[in-house]
Amino acid sequence: MENEGVKIIWIILWILLGAGWSVLSFQWLRKSVEAIEPLPNGQKSPFRGLMLRRIVMFLLLALLLYLALRAEPLGAIAMVVAITIATWVQVIIYNQRLNSLTGRKE
């Protein structure tokens, strides 16, 4: 029974890590995208830095998934589901905010 309790704790840990990772990653991406403005000719594009940050985030997510698989395979599955659901919720909320802001402007 103690072994099952430890597995449940691992699964809950990976769910919380996945949801937290999703929120953190989405907020960083949202702020980076909102900061993009048209540049005069001759200036470097901010997309290189944005892409580099996203690649680093992707590699860190891969590391988290690897660690979750090593610790508890069901925890890795739960983490992926938590990341997916948290990202969908954030995108829906962000889209509703953008729609309400454009509705007010028109």
C-alpha positions as CSV (number, residue, x, y, z in Angstrom):
1,M,0.0,0.0,0.0
2,E,2.8,2.4,0.7
3,N,4.2,1.9,-2.8
4,E,0.8,2.8,-4.3
5,G,0.8,6.0,-2.1
6,V,4.2,7.0,-3.4
7,K,3.0,6.4,-7.0
8,I,0.0,8.7,-6.4
9,I,2.2,11.4,-4.9
10,W,4.5,11.2,-7.9
11,I,1.6,11.4,-10.3
12,I,0.2,14.5,-8.4
13,L,3.7,16.1,-8.5
14,W,4.0,15.6,-12.2
15,I,0.5,17.0,-12.8
16,L,1.3,20.1,-10.8
17,L,4.7,20.5,-12.6
18,G,3.0,20.1,-15.9
19,A,0.3,22.7,-15.2
20,G,2.8,25.1,-13.8
21,W,5.1,24.6,-16.7
22,S,2.2,25.3,-19.1
23,V,1.2,28.5,-17.4
24,L,4.8,29.8,-17.1
25,S,5.6,28.9,-20.8
26,F,2.4,30.5,-22.1
27,Q,2.8,33.7,-20.1
28,W,6.4,34.1,-21.4
29,L,5.3,33.4,-25.0
30,R,2.4,35.9,-24.6
31,K,4.6,38.6,-23.3
32,S,7.2,38.0,-26.0
33,V,4.6,38.1,-28.8
34,E,2.9,41.2,-27.4
35,A,6.3,43.0,-27.3
36,I,6.8,42.5,-31.1
37,E,6.6,45.8,-32.9
38,P,7.3,46.8,-36.5
39,L,11.0,47.7,-36.9
40,P,12.5,50.3,-39.2
41,N,14.7,49.0,-42.0
42,G,18.1,47.8,-41.0
43,Q,17.3,46.6,-37.5
44,K,17.4,42.9,-36.5
45,S,14.3,41.0,-36.2
46,P,13.2,39.9,-32.7
47,F,12.1,36.5,-34.0
48,R,15.6,35.0,-33.6
49,G,15.5,35.6,-29.8
50,L,11.9,34.4,-29.6
51,M,12.7,31.2,-31.5
52,L,15.8,30.6,-29.4
53,R,13.8,30.9,-26.2
54,R,11.1,28.6,-27.5
55,I,13.7,26.0,-28.4
56,V,15.2,26.2,-24.9
57,M,11.7,25.8,-23.4
58,F,11.1,22.8,-25.7
59,L,14.3,21.1,-24.6
60,L,13.5,21.8,-20.9
61,L,10.1,20.3,-21.4
62,A,11.8,17.2,-23.0
63,L,14.0,16.9,-19.9
64,L,10.9,17.1,-17.7
65,L,9.2,14.4,-19.7
66,Y,12.3,12.2,-19.5
67,L,12.5,12.6,-15.7
68,A,8.8,11.9,-15.4
69,L,9.2,8.7,-17.4
70,R,12.1,7.6,-15.3
71,A,10.2,8.3,-12.0
72,E,6.7,7.2,-12.9
73,P,5.4,6.5,-16.4
74,L,1.8,7.2,-15.4
75,G,3.0,10.5,-14.1
76,A,4.5,11.4,-17.5
77,I,1.1,10.7,-19.1
78,A,-0.7,12.7,-16.5
79,M,1.8,15.6,-17.0
80,V,1.2,15.6,-20.7
81,V,-2.6,15.7,-20.2
82,A,-2.2,18.5,-17.6
83,I,0.0,20.5,-20.0
84,T,-2.5,20.1,-22.8
85,I,-5.5,21.0,-20.8
86,A,-3.8,24.0,-19.1
87,T,-2.6,25.3,-22.5
88,W,-6.1,25.0,-24.0
89,V,-7.7,26.8,-21.1
90,Q,-5.1,29.6,-21.4
91,V,-5.6,29.9,-25.2
92,I,-9.4,30.1,-24.8
93,I,-9.2,32.7,-22.1
94,Y,-6.6,34.8,-24.0
95,N,-8.8,34.6,-27.2
96,Q,-11.9,35.7,-25.3
97,R,-9.9,38.7,-23.9
98,L,-8.7,39.6,-27.4
99,N,-12.2,39.3,-28.9
100,S,-13.7,41.5,-26.1
101,L,-11.0,44.1,-26.7
102,T,-11.5,44.3,-30.4
103,G,-15.3,44.4,-29.9
104,R,-14.9,47.5,-27.7
105,K,-12.6,49.2,-30.3
106,E,-15.1,48.8,-33.1
